């Protein structure tokens, strides 16, 4: 459990730090808009977390923690693949 939690936190921090790189290199966002855009993305991320954490908890209760962890890592991996 502790190793999976550490990996989850590591991937989430990487995604947050990678946002600036994606804005600069791939999206070519002007420097003066990057702060507002990063803030908006962070806000949208928090709203999604609040909206779906209850559903992930229910899924964990019914199917078990392992399947929920696997789905979460699969979704994060898919997001990283699509962003690169």
Secondary structure, 3 states (H helix, E strand, C coil): CHHHHHHHHHHHHHHHHHHHHHHHHHCCCCHHHHHHHHHHHHHHHHHHHHHHHHHHHHHHHHHCHHHHHHHHHHHHHHHHHHHC
